[in-house]
Amino acid sequence: MSVSPEEWFDREILPHEAALMRYLNRVWPQRDEVPDLRQEIYIRVFAAASPVPPYAPKAFLFTTARNLVIKRLRRNKVIFIGAGGELDALNVLVDEASPEQDLAGVQELTQLARAFDRLPERCRSVMWMRKVQQLSQKEVAQRLGIQEKAVEKQVARGMRLLAMALADAGSDALAAEDERATAQEAAERA
């Protein structure tokens, strides 16, 4: 690492403190414990990042926060009514995915891969570098020899095309399911 762990932490983690505090205040019911939670999260992030910093610092920070909240809730074995809605979003009560959820995930990933493969070549390259390799807009522009504004436009185009492709795939599936259900109802009436 070219910068010290302290410099990395100051540059990559501390700017997210306000968002982290909002998150913790939303999911942790005992407000007086939130500063201690934040400190423990910072300690864990710093310790884990000291040998090799994570590729996506913000995601790493919030994943660490989520995992610590889940661990503490399980340890306390208390589910606070006020945190109930947020716990669903954290998937605290679901330890493993069901076979149906696994299959749905594989199908969604397959649809996304197919949609990604159908993107125009430049758009696909830009999307891969920005979203998968997580290069900055400036780095992508330099590698492809294009303007940063072009990178921004290609990412917007790619996201729009992927969303449309997935929405179309979903509506096709819904239409097919609707036809199947209608046919089954007709057969039951006959």
N, C-alpha and C positions, 0 to 999 in steps of 0.2 A: 504494500500500500504506500503510495507516494506521500500521503498526508497522515498525520498522527491520528490515532483513534479519537482523541479529544476533538481535533479539528473536524473530522468526519462527523462526529456526533453533533457538534455545534451547527454544522452546515446542513446536514441531511435530516436530523431528527428533531431538534429543538424548534424549527419553524412550524412544526405540526402540533405544538403544544396546545394551542387553543382548540383545535379540532379534537385532539385526544381528550381534553377536559370536557368538552361538550358530550362526546361519546360516553365517557365514564359517568358523567352526571345523569345521562339518559338511562344507562343500563344498571348502575349500581345504586340501590335504594338508600344506603346509609351515606349521606353526603359528607359526613365528617371523616370517612375512610378514603374518600376519593384522592386526596393528596398522597396518602400512603400507597395507594394502588399505583398512581402515576410514578412514584419513586421506584417502586418495585419493577414496574415495566421498564423504566429507564435503565435500571441495573441489569436486567435480563438482556435488553437490546445491546447495551454497551459490551457486556461480557461475551455475548454470542458474536458480535461484530468485530471484536478485537483481533482475532486471527485473520479473518477474511470478511470484509464488509458485504452485506447482502446486496443482491443486484437491484432490488426494488425496495429502498429503505422505508418508504411510507407504508407500503403493503406489509412489510416485515413488522413495523411498529404496531400497526393495527391488528395483525394476526397475533402478535405477542399479547396485546391487550385483551383480545377476545379469549385466548387460551387461558390467561390468568383469571379472568372473570369466571369462566366456566369452572376452572379448578377450584376457585374459592367457593362458588355456589355449591358445587358437589361436596366439598369438604364440610361446609356448613349444613348441608342437607336441608336447607331451608329455601323455599321458593317464595319470594316476596310477591305479593299481588301486584304491586306497582311495576315490577319488572317483567311481568308475564308476557306482555306483547313483544318486548325486546328479546326475551328468551327464545321465543319462536323463531325470530330472525337469526339468532345465534345457533340454532339447531342444538341447544343444550340437551333437550330431552330425547334426541335421536342419536343413538350411538352408532348404528350401522344403517346403511342404505338397504332398502328392500330389493329383491330381485327386479321388481317392476321399476324402481327408481334407477337401478343400474342400467337396465335396458333402455329406459327413456334417455338417460344421459348419453349412452353410446349412440342412440339414434340422433340426438341433437348434435353431437360432435360430428357424426358422419354427414349430416345435412350442412353443418358449418364448413367442413372440409370441402365438400362438393361445391358449395357456393364460393368459397375462397378460390378454388381452382378455376372457376369460371370468370373471375375478375380479369379485366384487361391487364396485360403484362406489367406495365409501369405501375399501375394502381396496386397490383398484387405485390410487387417488389417493395413499394413504399410501405404498404400495410405490414408486410413481414418485418421490415426493419424497425418500424415504429412500435408495433404492437407485440411482436414476438421477441425480437432482439432488444427492444426497448431503447433504441438509439434516440438521441435528441433530434429535433427537427433539423437543426443545423448540421449534425453529422450525416443524416440521410441526404440532405441537399448536397453536401460535399461529395459523398460517395457516388451519387448519381449525376453530379454535375448540373443540377437544376437549382432554381431559386427556392428559398424557404417557403415562400407563398405557394409555390407549386406543390410542395410537400403537403402543406396544410390542406390545399384543395383536393389532393389525391386521397388523403386520409378521410376527409369528409365524404368524398365520393364513394370510397371503399366501404365506409360504415353504412352509408345509405343503401348501397347495392346489397350488402350482406343482410341488412335488416329487411329489405324488400324480399330477398330470396328466402329468408327464414320465415317471414310472414306468409309468403305464397305457399311454402311447403306446409306450414301449419294450417292454412286455410284449406289446402288440398286434403290434408289428413282429416280435418273437421268435416269437409264435404263428403268424403268417402265414408266416414263414420256415420254421418247423418243418413246417407243413402242406405247403408247397411241396416241401421236401426229402423228406417221406414220400411224396408223390405221385410224385416223380421216381424214388425207389427202387422203388416199386410198378411203375412203367412199365418200368423197366430189367429187373425180374424177369420181366415178362410176355413 
